[in-house]
Amino acid sequence: MPLGLPSFLTLTQIDHYMCHSLDLSVTWQPLTVRFHLDFGVECTGTYGAGLLRYLQQFDIKILEVTSPDKTVRRKRGKDDTIDAENAAHAAFAGIRTVTPKTRDGMVESLRVLKLCRKTAIAARRIALQMIHMNIISAPEAIRELLRTMTRMQLIRTLAAWRPDLSGYRDISTAYKIALKSLARRYLELHDEIADLDVMISVIVDELAPELIAGKAIGYESAAQLLITVGDPERLKSEASFAALWAICHQHNLRSNTMQICLLLKPMDSILTAHIRMLNLAQRY
């Protein structure tokens, strides 16, 4: 370790000691000769994803630093330099760190597609709600025409309307234009969700055919399990997997047995919901 250098460095300090060079590949060899580095990166799934992919090209240890220390935040305030130093402290001490997901395989593709599907379902639901709200407040002639229709009959009828676009100043025509627009939006989102379901099912079949063949396990639950686990080498035991959905084993000193206890807050609430539904489905 050179004289005067700290035992841990932030990315800003590394850049300073590299003579303000941003290309790690050029200065990596002389740097590793002098001391060993572990990189602690925050938010590897969002803002730190690009840095994570770049650092994965080298043979170095990368740790994901979780939520910052609230005590330090209250004492020193919120600042990028302070957050970088706290992340370096955590990586050096081995606290508040986890193994990051590689985010470069089919599981990452599955996550992106599933997230797109989730937002499309929310947008489709909002479009349907707006259709019903507009029908409630529409003129009587429009309400009488649409009152007895089922959902898909209503959507396809509204999408097939041909209102006069130049008559938008009239209240009835304005309602028809709005309802037609919402119905077309609903159908487009419906087709988009169907296409995404096909892609997700193909990826799940390739990644975990044994999982999808299990009892009461559908593509939604299997996809969420794969996304939460990420890389299989991240989970060292069944206990580490159970901790993701708010379950841990605690040793009872009185009876000298292991008991299952529920944590107050699960690490992945979506996975917890899927696991509980699977448990009920397999039990009954």
DOLUMBA-408395 format. One line per 5 residues: number of its first residue (from 1); their letters; for each residue x, y, z of N, C-alpha, C. Coordinates in pm, 1 decimal. Each point is the difference from the previous one (the first is absolute). Example, Ala and Ser with C-alpha at 12.3 -4.5 7.8 and 13.67 -1.06 7.14 Angstrom:
REM DOLUMBA-408395
1	AS	1319.0 -569.0 780.0 -89.0 119.0 0.0 90.0 120.0 0.0; -35.0 105.0 -72.0 82.0 119.0 6.0 -77.0 109.0 73.0
REM end
This chain:
REM DOLUMBA-408395
1	MPLGL	84.5 -118.2 0.0 -84.5 118.2 0.0 89.0 124.5 0.0; -11.6 90.8 -96.9 83.4 120.2 -2.4 -27.0 86.5 122.2; 101.0 73.5 40.6 -11.3 85.2 117.9 -101.0 111.1 -25.8; -90.5 16.6 93.4 -97.1 108.4 -11.1 -129.7 -39.6 -65.7; -7.1 -119.7 -56.4 -124.2 -42.9 -62.2 -87.0 -69.8 101.7
6	PSFLT	-130.8 24.3 0.5 -87.7 -68.4 95.3 -18.0 -145.1 -37.1; -52.4 -78.9 94.2 -20.6 -142.4 -24.0 -122.5 -25.8 -84.1; -85.1 100.2 -21.0 -113.1 -12.0 -90.7 -8.5 127.8 -82.1; -47.7 -10.3 -121.8 -6.4 114.0 -90.2 -138.1 9.8 -60.0; -48.7 120.5 -15.3 -122.4 21.9 -77.0 37.1 10.0 -146.2
11	LTQID	-103.9 -2.9 -85.9 27.0 7.4 -143.2 62.8 134.0 -36.6; -36.9 106.6 71.2 60.3 130.6 -25.1 148.3 0.6 36.5; 34.3 -65.2 112.0 140.4 -5.9 40.6 81.0 -87.5 -95.1; -59.6 -109.8 -45.6 69.5 -84.8 -97.8 30.6 78.5 -125.9; -95.3 78.8 -43.9 20.8 80.7 -119.6 112.4 101.6 23.2
16	HYMCH	11.2 52.5 122.3 106.0 96.0 30.1 137.8 -67.3 -1.4; 8.8 -119.3 60.9 128.4 -69.7 4.6 40.6 -55.2 -136.3; -93.9 -10.3 -90.8 30.9 -46.2 -135.8 32.4 117.5 -91.7; 31.5 114.6 57.4 32.6 119.3 -77.9 -119.9 41.9 -85.3; -117.3 -8.3 62.1 -125.7 44.4 -61.0 -29.4 -74.6 -129.6
21	SLDLS	33.5 -127.8 -6.6 -31.0 -82.2 -116.1 -127.5 -77.2 27.2; -93.8 1.1 -95.9 -125.9 -71.3 13.7 4.6 -138.3 -61.2; 111.5 -37.6 -63.8 10.6 -130.5 -64.5 70.1 -94.8 95.8; -80.4 -86.4 67.7 58.7 -92.4 96.4 87.6 -105.2 -67.0; -29.9 -33.9 -127.0 74.4 -106.5 -66.0 145.2 40.1 -25.2
26	VTWQP	27.5 129.4 -13.5 136.0 44.4 -29.2 85.2 -2.2 125.4; -56.2 40.0 112.0 77.7 15.4 122.1 -23.5 -113.1 99.0; -65.6 -107.1 -45.4 -35.1 -105.7 95.2 121.1 -79.3 46.7; 91.5 -33.4 -89.9 114.2 -82.7 37.1 90.2 66.9 103.9; 41.8 124.2 -18.8 81.1 60.9 106.4 -78.1 20.3 129.3
31	LTVRF	-132.6 12.7 -8.7 -79.4 20.7 120.5 -5.4 -127.0 84.4; -17.3 -116.8 -64.2 -10.7 -124.6 75.8 134.3 -42.9 58.1; 106.0 48.6 -55.4 130.6 -33.8 55.9 18.4 65.5 136.0; -59.4 116.1 18.8 24.0 77.4 121.6 -93.0 -43.5 113.4; -127.9 -24.8 -27.7 -91.4 -43.5 105.2 -120.4 -66.7 -64.0
36	HLDFG	-75.6 -68.4 83.9 -116.0 -75.5 -44.6 -126.7 82.2 22.8; -92.3 -6.5 -94.3 -122.3 78.1 8.0 -122.5 -89.8 -2.2; -95.7 33.9 83.6 -135.2 -53.3 -10.2 -92.0 116.7 -29.0; -87.7 -17.4 -97.0 -89.0 107.7 -39.0 -135.6 -17.9 67.1; -44.0 104.3 69.2 -134.5 3.9 54.8 -84.9 94.7 -82.1
41	VECTG	-105.9 -50.5 -60.2 -83.6 79.0 -90.9 -141.5 3.0 55.0; -58.4 117.3 4.5 -138.9 14.3 40.1 -89.7 -1.7 -123.0; -122.1 -48.8 18.6 -103.9 4.1 -104.8 47.7 -67.4 -128.3; 45.6 -125.4 11.6 48.6 -71.5 -118.1 -110.7 -33.8 -98.7; -125.4 12.5 41.8 -109.9 -27.1 -91.6 -50.9 122.0 -72.3
46	TYGAG	47.9 120.3 38.8 -48.7 123.1 -62.8 118.5 84.4 -46.8; 37.1 100.2 81.5 104.0 92.9 -43.2 138.5 -64.1 -2.7; 21.3 -103.4 78.0 130.8 -64.4 0.8 11.8 -117.5 -94.6; -101.4 -23.7 -84.2 3.1 -116.3 -89.3 112.3 10.4 -102.6; 19.4 119.0 -55.0 106.6 17.1 -99.5 137.9 -20.7 59.8
51	LLRYL	23.0 53.6 120.4 128.8 -19.7 67.7 20.6 -146.5 34.0; -107.3 -68.2 41.6 12.2 -142.4 31.8 42.0 -80.4 -121.7; -63.2 23.6 -113.8 35.2 -74.2 -121.8 143.4 28.2 -42.7; 45.1 123.1 20.0 137.7 33.0 -38.2 100.6 -69.7 90.7; -26.5 1.1 130.4 94.0 -61.4 94.3 1.8 -151.7 -11.2
56	QQFDI	-109.4 -59.7 -48.7 -4.4 -144.4 -15.6 95.8 -50.8 -106.7; 52.1 90.0 -83.6 95.8 -42.3 -101.1 134.9 -36.9 61.2; 27.7 47.0 121.1 127.3 -23.1 65.6 -17.7 -103.9 110.3; 109.4 -59.0 37.9 -0.2 -103.4 103.4 10.2 65.6 138.1; -108.8 64.9 41.1 -2.2 68.7 128.4 -127.2 -38.8 73.1
61	KILEV	1.7 22.7 129.3 -115.0 -31.4 84.7 -91.6 121.0 8.1; -127.8 -20.3 -31.9 -98.6 108.1 0.1 -107.3 -33.0 102.8; -28.1 93.7 86.4 -102.1 -14.8 102.1 -105.9 107.4 -19.5; -123.7 -38.5 19.8 -108.3 98.0 -3.0 -26.6 48.6 141.5; 9.0 129.4 19.3 -23.7 61.3 130.0 -147.1 35.8 9.9
66	TSPDK	-63.3 -46.1 106.4 -143.4 22.8 16.5 -25.9 139.4 56.6; -113.6 18.6 63.4 -42.3 132.8 45.3 104.9 63.3 90.6; 21.2 131.2 -11.7 105.4 65.9 78.2 -33.6 3.7 148.4; 103.4 26.1 79.3 -15.1 8.3 144.5 -75.2 128.5 35.2; -116.1 -13.9 63.1 -81.2 117.1 32.2 63.8 86.4 106.7
71	TVRRK	78.2 -60.9 88.2 67.1 78.8 103.0 99.4 97.9 -61.3; 80.7 -48.7 -93.2 96.3 87.4 -68.1 -73.3 104.0 -83.4; -110.5 -38.4 -60.9 -78.0 94.7 -80.5 -52.3 114.5 86.7; -45.1 -32.1 121.1 -50.5 105.6 88.1 112.7 90.1 50.4; 117.6 -57.2 25.2 110.3 79.9 54.9 67.5 86.4 -106.4
76	RGKDD	18.7 -56.0 -119.4 81.6 69.3 -100.6 -81.1 55.4 -116.5; -126.6 -41.0 -10.3 -82.2 51.4 -107.9 7.1 -86.9 -124.1; -67.2 46.8 -105.7 -7.6 -73.6 -126.3 92.7 65.2 -100.6; 98.5 -77.3 -45.2 96.7 50.9 -96.1 56.6 -118.4 -77.8; 30.5 21.2 -127.1 51.7 -109.0 -83.5 134.9 -49.8 50.5
81	TIDAE	85.3 91.8 43.8 131.1 -41.7 51.0 -14.1 -80.5 128.3; -89.5 43.7 88.2 -21.9 -72.5 125.2 -57.9 -138.3 -28.4; -95.5 -8.2 -94.3 -56.5 -130.1 -35.6 105.5 -92.3 -58.8; 90.9 54.3 -80.5 107.7 -82.2 -57.6 94.6 -49.5 109.4; 30.2 84.2 96.0 86.3 -42.4 110.3 -68.5 -106.0 86.2
86	NAAHA	-128.9 18.1 25.4 -73.1 -101.0 78.1 -4.4 -133.7 -73.0; -18.5 4.4 -132.2 0.0 -123.9 -77.5 136.6 -67.2 4.4; 107.2 80.9 -4.6 135.2 -56.5 8.7 24.4 -60.8 137.6; -46.8 66.3 104.8 11.8 -55.1 135.8 -71.6 -134.4 9.7; -123.1 -5.5 -53.4 -78.4 -123.3 8.1 66.5 -113.3 -76.7
91	AFAGI	52.8 29.7 -119.1 66.7 -104.0 -78.7 127.8 -47.8 68.6; 74.0 92.2 61.9 124.8 -36.7 66.5 -26.7 -83.4 125.2; -105.9 35.8 74.5 -32.5 -72.0 123.4 -85.3 -123.7 -23.6; -55.6 -14.0 -118.1 -85.4 -115.2 -28.7 -136.7 7.4 64.0; -51.6 119.5 23.3 -132.8 17.8 58.8 -91.1 64.6 -103.6
96	RTVTP	-128.2 -29.4 10.9 -100.7 53.8 -91.8 38.0 -28.1 -145.3; 54.5 -116.4 -25.1 39.3 -35.4 -136.4 -61.3 -133.8 -38.7; -32.6 -12.1 -125.9 -50.5 -124.9 -57.0 68.4 -21.8 -133.7; -12.0 -121.3 -51.4 54.5 -30.4 -132.1 -95.2 52.5 -106.5; 43.1 88.8 -86.0 -92.5 56.5 -99.9 -34.1 -100.2 -109.1
101	KTRDG	-114.6 19.3 -59.8 -38.0 -80.7 -115.3 82.8 42.2 -120.7; 33.7 -96.3 -84.3 83.1 31.8 -116.5 -74.7 86.0 -100.9; -129.8 -20.5 -14.6 -85.2 81.0 -87.5 50.1 0.2 -144.5; 42.6 -115.3 -47.5 46.8 -8.2 -137.8 -49.2 -126.3 -70.0; -100.9 -67.0 56.4 -48.5 -124.0 -60.3 -149.1 3.3 -25.7
106	MVESL	-56.8 -118.9 -13.9 -141.5 -12.0 -31.7 -88.3 41.6 117.7; 50.9 -11.4 121.1 -79.2 42.6 115.2 -23.6 150.4 -4.1; 100.6 76.3 -42.5 -18.1 144.5 -13.5 -99.8 32.4 -111.4; 4.4 -77.2 -108.5 -100.4 17.5 -105.7 -139.4 -29.5 53.2; -10.9 -102.8 82.2 -128.2 -34.3 60.7 -49.1 111.6 91.0
111	RVLKL	89.5 60.7 76.2 -38.9 108.1 90.4 -52.1 120.5 -76.9; 69.2 35.4 -109.1 -42.1 116.1 -78.7 -136.7 -24.5 -63.3; -20.8 -119.2 -54.5 -128.9 -31.6 -62.2 -112.6 -4.2 102.6; 27.6 -56.6 116.2 -103.5 -8.6 103.1 -35.5 138.2 54.7; 99.0 86.1 13.0 -27.5 136.9 44.0 -83.8 75.0 -102.5
116	CRKTA	29.8 -20.9 -127.7 -79.7 62.0 -105.8 -143.2 -52.6 2.8; -14.9 -128.3 24.3 -134.0 -58.7 7.9 -77.7 56.3 118.4; 67.2 16.9 112.3 -67.0 52.5 119.5 -54.9 140.3 -24.3; 80.0 85.9 -60.8 -46.5 135.4 -27.5 -109.3 2.4 -106.0; 7.5 -92.6 -97.2 -105.1 -7.2 -101.2 -133.0 -43.7 61.1
121	IAARR	4.7 -93.6 95.3 -123.0 -43.0 67.6 -60.0 115.1 80.3; 85.5 77.7 67.5 -50.6 115.1 75.8 -62.9 103.5 -92.2; 63.8 26.4 -114.1 -55.5 97.3 -94.6 -131.0 -50.1 -60.6; -8.6 -130.4 -27.1 -125.2 -55.6 -53.3 -112.4 11.6 101.7; 30.3 -26.4 127.6 -101.6 12.5 104.1 -48.8 144.8 12.2
126	IALQM	91.7 94.5 -7.9 -37.9 141.3 8.7 -87.3 39.5 -118.1; 33.6 -49.3 -119.9 -81.4 30.0 -117.3 -142.2 -53.9 15.3; -13.4 -121.2 53.5 -132.9 -57.9 21.5 -77.8 78.7 105.0; 67.0 41.8 105.6 -67.5 80.2 102.1 -48.7 133.6 -56.3; 80.0 61.9 -83.8 -40.2 127.4 -59.7 -117.3 -18.5 -95.7
131	IHMNI	-4.1 -115.0 -67.9 -114.8 -27.2 -88.1 -128.5 -6.4 81.3; 1.9 -73.7 109.4 -120.7 -11.5 83.6 -36.9 133.7 63.1; 97.5 77.4 41.1 -29.3 130.6 58.6 -63.4 94.4 -101.5; 50.7 -2.9 -123.7 -56.9 86.4 -103.5 -140.3 -43.9 -39.3; -25.2 -130.7 1.1 -133.9 -48.5 -32.9 -100.1 43.9 106.2
136	ISAPE	41.3 1.0 125.7 -90.4 41.0 107.0 -44.9 145.0 -16.5; 92.0 85.8 -39.6 -32.7 142.8 -14.5 -37.8 40.0 -141.2; -9.5 -95.6 -93.4 -33.6 30.6 -139.4 -149.0 31.0 -14.2; -39.4 60.6 -110.2 -143.6 22.8 -24.4 -79.1 -129.6 -0.5; -130.5 11.6 22.4 -86.6 -116.8 15.9 0.7 -89.0 -123.4
141	AIREL	3.9 59.4 -119.3 -2.4 -80.2 -122.7 120.8 -92.7 -8.0; 114.6 47.4 41.5 120.4 -83.4 -3.7 -6.0 -106.9 108.4; -47.3 34.9 117.8 -7.1 -96.3 108.8 -96.4 -114.0 -32.3; -114.0 31.2 -58.4 -98.5 -104.1 -34.1 56.7 -97.4 -102.3; 82.3 51.2 -90.2 56.1 -86.0 -105.5 102.8 -97.5 55.3
146	LRTMT	72.1 37.3 104.9 113.2 -79.6 49.3 -27.3 -72.2 131.0; -116.7 16.3 58.6 -24.6 -44.3 136.7 5.9 -151.9 15.6; -52.2 -75.8 -93.6 -15.2 -145.3 16.0 113.7 -80.4 -62.5; 103.2 63.6 -45.2 108.3 -70.6 -69.0 99.6 -57.3 99.7; 61.4 -112.1 -37.4 111.1 -53.3 78.8 125.1 84.2 -24.6
151	RMQLI	106.7 -34.7 69.9 120.1 83.3 -9.5 57.7 2.1 -141.0; 24.5 -115.7 -59.2 60.4 -2.6 -133.0 -96.7 48.5 -106.7; -131.0 -26.8 15.3 -96.8 57.2 -93.0 3.8 151.9 5.3; 10.0 52.8 120.6 7.4 144.8 16.0 126.0 56.9 -63.7; 114.2 -65.2 24.1 126.8 51.0 -52.6 -0.2 -1.8 -152.2
156	RTLAA	-44.5 -109.8 -59.0 3.6 -11.3 -146.5 -103.9 90.5 -64.9; -112.1 20.6 65.2 -99.6 92.6 -54.1 51.9 142.4 -0.4; 62.2 39.0 110.2 54.8 136.3 6.8 115.0 19.4 -97.9; 84.6 -101.0 -16.3 111.9 12.5 -93.3 -44.9 7.8 -144.7; -118.8 -55.0 -29.3 -52.2 1.4 -136.9 -78.0 126.7 -32.2
161	WRPDL	-23.5 85.2 96.0 -72.8 124.4 -27.1 78.9 89.0 -95.7; -73.2 78.2 -77.9 59.5 94.9 -93.2 -61.8 138.1 22.0; 32.2 64.0 111.2 -58.1 132.9 25.6 60.6 105.5 -91.3; -72.7 105.5 -19.6 46.3 112.9 -81.0 101.6 79.9 81.0; 127.3 -7.5 -39.5 105.4 66.3 76.6 -10.1 151.5 -4.1
166	SGYRD	-69.4 52.2 -97.2 -15.8 145.5 -6.7 -110.4 50.9 92.7; -80.3 -90.5 56.5 -108.0 42.0 87.9 33.7 -14.1 147.0; 126.6 17.9 36.3 41.6 -19.8 138.8 -57.2 104.0 95.1; -57.6 109.7 -54.8 -62.6 98.9 87.6 -131.9 -49.4 55.7; -62.7 -95.1 -63.5 -124.8 -58.5 50.3 31.3 -100.4 109.6
171	ISTAY	-78.5 1.6 108.3 29.2 -82.7 115.5 -10.4 -148.5 -31.0; -101.2 -39.6 -77.8 -16.4 -141.9 -33.1 114.2 -49.3 -88.6; 38.3 81.3 -97.4 110.7 -37.9 -88.0 131.5 -5.7 76.7; 19.3 91.4 94.0 122.3 -0.8 80.2 8.9 -126.8 84.0; -112.0 -41.8 56.8 -1.0 -124.8 76.5 33.0 -118.5 -89.7
176	KIALK	-54.9 -3.4 -119.6 27.2 -110.7 -90.9 147.0 -3.6 -41.7; 58.3 117.6 -24.5 141.8 4.9 -36.3 86.7 -51.1 115.3; -32.0 43.9 122.4 77.8 -43.6 116.2 -15.7 -149.5 24.6; -120.6 -51.8 -9.1 -22.2 -142.8 23.0 67.6 -85.1 -106.5; -2.8 46.1 -123.8 67.8 -74.2 -107.1 151.1 -2.7 23.9
181	SLARR	56.5 113.2 41.5 144.1 5.7 27.2 38.3 -93.8 114.2; -78.4 -1.7 105.9 29.2 -88.0 112.7 -14.9 -146.4 -37.7; -100.3 -31.9 -82.5 -19.8 -138.7 -41.3 115.4 -48.3 -87.4; 45.4 84.2 -90.8 113.8 -39.1 -83.2 127.0 -16.6 83.9; 14.7 85.5 99.7 114.0 -13.4 91.1 -6.5 -132.1 75.5
186	YLELH	-119.1 -37.2 43.9 -17.2 -126.3 72.6 36.3 -118.0 -90.2; -45.8 -0.2 -123.9 28.9 -111.5 -90.0 148.0 -7.9 -33.9; 64.5 113.7 -19.5 143.2 -1.6 -29.5 80.1 -56.0 117.7; -37.4 41.1 119.9 67.9 -52.5 118.2 -29.6 -148.4 19.2; -121.5 -40.7 -33.4 -36.5 -141.3 11.5 86.3 -85.6 -93.2
191	DEIAD	18.8 44.7 -122.7 86.0 -73.3 -93.8 146.3 2.6 44.5; 42.8 113.4 55.1 138.4 9.7 47.9 25.1 -96.7 115.5; -94.2 -11.4 91.1 14.8 -91.9 112.8 4.1 -144.1 -48.6; -82.4 -32.4 -99.5 1.3 -135.7 -54.3 134.6 -33.7 -63.6; 58.9 94.8 -72.0 132.5 -23.3 -59.7 106.9 -18.2 107.9
196	LDVMI	-6.9 81.1 105.1 97.3 -12.6 107.9 -14.7 -132.5 74.0; -123.9 -47.2 15.1 -21.8 -129.8 65.5 67.6 -113.0 -76.7; -4.7 7.0 -132.0 64.4 -103.8 -81.2 151.6 2.5 20.4; 59.8 120.0 -0.3 144.8 11.1 19.8 41.1 -48.8 138.6; -76.2 38.3 101.0 33.2 -39.9 136.9 -9.6 -151.0 16.7
201	SVIVD	-103.7 -60.6 -55.8 -16.5 -144.4 12.3 112.6 -76.0 -69.4; 47.0 49.9 -113.1 110.4 -66.8 -70.6 128.3 4.8 83.7; 29.2 115.2 59.6 121.1 13.1 81.7 -8.5 -89.5 123.1; -116.5 -2.9 65.6 -16.4 -83.8 118.7 15.9 -147.6 -36.0; -55.1 -41.2 -113.6 13.3 -139.3 -42.7 145.8 -37.5 -24.4
206	ELAPE	78.8 93.9 -50.4 140.5 -29.9 -26.0 83.7 1.0 128.2; -31.4 90.3 93.4 80.4 12.5 120.5 -34.5 -104.6 105.1; -128.0 -26.1 20.4 -40.8 -89.2 110.3 -117.8 -87.1 -41.9; 22.4 -98.0 -87.6 -111.7 -87.9 -38.9 -50.1 -86.0 115.4; 89.7 -39.6 94.2 -44.5 -79.6 114.7 -86.9 81.0 95.0
211	LIAGK	30.4 128.1 11.7 -78.6 85.1 89.6 -141.0 19.2 -52.1; -13.8 25.1 -127.5 -132.5 24.7 -56.0 -82.4 -127.9 -4.6; 64.7 -114.8 6.7 -73.1 -126.6 1.5 -53.6 -34.8 138.1; 35.7 76.5 102.4 -46.7 -27.3 135.1 -147.6 30.7 17.8; -54.5 -47.7 108.9 -140.8 17.9 29.5 -29.8 144.8 37.1
216	AIGYE	-103.2 56.1 -62.4 -52.6 134.0 30.5 100.8 111.2 -27.0; 101.5 -24.5 -82.7 99.0 102.4 -32.6 -23.0 43.8 -144.4; -42.4 123.7 -17.5 -22.0 55.2 -132.4 118.5 83.7 -45.0; -15.5 60.3 -116.3 109.7 78.0 -56.2 25.9 127.4 80.3; -104.4 58.8 57.0 18.7 120.2 80.0 85.5 -28.2 123.1
221	SAAQL	-36.1 -103.7 74.4 75.0 -33.1 121.0 141.5 -47.0 -33.1; 13.2 -81.8 -103.5 133.1 -47.7 -37.8 89.3 114.8 -45.0; -56.0 92.4 -75.3 79.3 114.8 -45.2 45.2 85.1 117.4; -88.3 20.1 98.3 38.3 80.0 116.0 106.5 -69.5 83.1; -7.3 -130.9 12.7 103.7 -74.6 71.8 135.5 14.6 -68.4
226	LITVG	1.4 -10.7 -131.0 125.4 12.2 -73.8 56.7 140.7 10.9; -86.7 100.8 -5.5 46.4 138.1 7.6 57.1 30.7 137.9; -66.7 -46.5 104.1 46.7 28.1 136.0 132.8 -69.1 29.0; 11.6 -125.5 -39.4 125.0 -72.7 24.0 113.0 56.8 -84.3; -29.7 33.9 -125.0 103.9 53.1 -87.0 96.5 -107.9 -41.6
231	DPERL	119.3 2.7 53.9 102.3 -100.7 -27.8 -2.7 -105.3 109.9; 0.3 -128.2 -35.3 -8.6 -105.5 103.2 112.4 5.1 102.5; 119.2 45.5 -39.2 111.6 1.4 94.4 -13.6 108.4 106.6; -97.4 90.3 -14.1 -18.7 104.9 100.3 -54.9 -57.8 130.6; -82.3 -104.7 -8.8 -61.3 -59.1 117.8 82.2 -120.3 43.3
236	KSEAS	54.6 6.4 119.8 89.2 -104.4 49.3 -74.6 -114.2 66.5; -124.3 22.3 45.2 -73.5 -103.3 71.9 -149.3 26.4 -13.4; -80.2 -94.2 50.9 -143.9 18.8 1.3 -41.1 113.5 94.1; 78.7 21.2 104.8 -31.7 107.6 93.4 11.9 136.5 -66.3; 98.7 17.8 -87.5 14.6 127.6 -68.4 -115.8 24.4 -96.0
241	FAALW	-51.4 -107.3 -60.5 -117.2 15.0 -85.2 -124.6 29.8 82.3; -13.5 -65.7 115.8 -116.3 23.8 85.0 -2.1 141.9 54.3; 117.4 58.3 20.7 5.5 136.7 51.8 -54.5 100.7 -100.2; 2.0 -34.8 -128.8 -54.0 90.3 -100.0 -149.6 20.7 16.2; -67.4 -99.9 49.4 -144.6 16.0 17.6 -39.1 -7.2 147.5
246	AICHQ	82.9 64.8 83.1 -33.9 34.0 138.6 -15.4 -121.2 90.4; 82.1 -102.1 -18.1 -2.6 -116.0 88.7 143.3 -33.0 40.1; 19.8 -25.7 125.8 131.9 -40.0 47.8 -16.5 -103.4 111.3; 104.2 -74.8 24.2 1.1 -102.1 105.0 68.9 55.6 124.3; -62.5 -19.3 112.4 54.0 49.1 127.0 9.7 -115.6 98.7
251	HNLRS	113.5 -5.4 67.9 24.0 -109.5 94.3 -66.3 30.7 133.5; -84.7 -93.6 45.1 -67.2 12.9 128.7 87.0 -66.4 106.8; 51.0 79.4 92.5 90.8 -53.0 102.3 -71.3 -91.2 99.1; -128.0 26.1 24.9 -72.0 -81.1 98.7 -24.1 -141.8 -50.4; -50.8 -11.1 -121.3 -30.0 -132.5 -54.5 112.1 -55.8 -85.9
256	NTMQI	103.8 82.3 -24.0 113.8 -41.7 -82.8 -46.2 -45.3 -138.8; -90.3 76.7 -57.7 -52.1 -29.5 -132.8 6.2 126.4 -85.0; -13.6 -20.7 -130.9 -3.0 112.3 -93.6 -145.0 37.3 -28.0; -31.7 126.3 11.9 -134.3 49.4 -25.4 1.5 94.9 -119.5; -110.4 1.0 -70.0 -15.5 89.8 -113.5 -67.2 127.9 48.3
261	CLLLK	60.5 113.5 -29.9 -58.2 127.7 40.1 -11.7 89.2 -123.8; -97.7 88.3 2.5 -24.9 92.0 -109.7 65.6 133.6 29.4; 69.2 53.6 -99.3 58.1 131.8 14.3 -108.6 106.0 -18.7; 26.2 118.4 52.5 -100.2 105.8 -9.7 -16.1 49.5 -143.2; 109.2 7.6 -74.9 -4.7 52.9 -135.4 77.2 -91.3 -93.1
266	PMDSI	-65.6 -58.4 -99.3 71.9 -87.4 -93.0 90.7 80.0 -91.7; 107.1 -63.9 -47.3 89.8 65.9 -93.6 -62.6 13.9 -137.6; -90.4 -88.8 -34.0 -68.8 5.7 -128.8 -147.3 -29.3 25.1; -80.3 103.8 7.2 -142.2 -17.3 32.5 -74.5 -71.8 -111.1; 40.2 21.8 -125.1 -68.0 -66.9 -112.0 25.0 -150.0 5.9
271	LTAHI	125.3 -38.8 28.1 30.7 -141.7 13.7 -76.0 -60.2 117.2; -11.6 73.3 109.2 -72.9 -49.9 116.7 -144.5 -29.5 -34.2; -63.4 87.6 -76.9 -139.1 -22.6 -40.6 -12.0 -124.6 -86.5; 93.1 -19.7 -93.6 -4.5 -118.7 -86.0 22.7 -127.7 81.5; 94.8 4.4 93.1 28.8 -118.3 80.7 -120.6 -38.6 84.2
276	RMLNL	-67.3 96.2 57.4 -116.2 -30.0 82.9 -114.8 -56.4 -83.2; -19.7 52.7 -120.1 -103.1 -55.6 -87.1 33.0 -142.1 -42.1; 128.1 -26.3 -28.7 42.0 -134.7 -34.2 -21.5 -96.1 117.5; 29.3 48.6 119.6 -18.4 -82.8 118.4 -146.8 -36.8 19.1; -88.8 96.0 -18.7 -143.1 -29.2 12.7 -47.5 -93.2 -110.0
281	AQRY	50.1 21.5 -122.7 -44.3 -83.9 -111.8 45.7 -144.2 16.2; 121.8 -20.5 48.4 49.9 -135.6 18.3 -60.4 -67.2 123.2; -44.1 80.3 96.9 -59.0 -58.4 119.4 -143.7 -45.6 -24.4; -75.2 76.0 -78.7 -140.9 -30.8 -21.8 -26.1 -45.1 -142.9
REM end
